[in-house]
Amino acid sequence: RSFHPEGGARQLTAIVATVDRTKALASIKCPALIIHGRGDRLVRFAHGEATVRAIQAGGTQKCHTLYLDDMGHSLPKQHFAAFAVAIIENARREIDLDLNQVDVDLAAPLLNRR
């Protein structure tokens, strides 16, 4: 979107064409992770909180959050490690994952890419 002006028109078309998924979110039974920036001006923070409530309305308490005060709609590199840890922790909630078994050498390039 930011480097391709036509991307904004496509994004707006997608937003207008989107149907309300609130009821469908209640059917999520696996652990969910909501990552949201408090400074997001495109998708307001209240919408992230509403997503959490909609998932929990289905009876699951397996909805976790990573809220970042200094993040907007983009995913800044300085938070990549926090994203990775939150995703791994979320996966651990569903499976018996021993972090000692994770191939750190395999994962490291994904976290250190420039």
ZIQUISUL-V307524 format. One line per field, one symbol per residue. psi: psi as a letter, one per 20 degrees, with the letter a starting at -180 (. if undefined). burial: + if it has 24 or more other C-alpha atoms within 12 Angstrom, else -. Layout:
psi->???
burial->???
//
This chain:
psi->ghiohihgggggggghiprpjghhhiipirpqpopqpijoigoqhhhghhgghgghhjiqjlorqopphkqcirnqhijgghgggggghghhhhqnpoiiipnhhhhghhhjq.
burial->-------------------------+-+--++++++++------+--++-++++++-----+++++++--+-------+---+--+--++------------------------
//
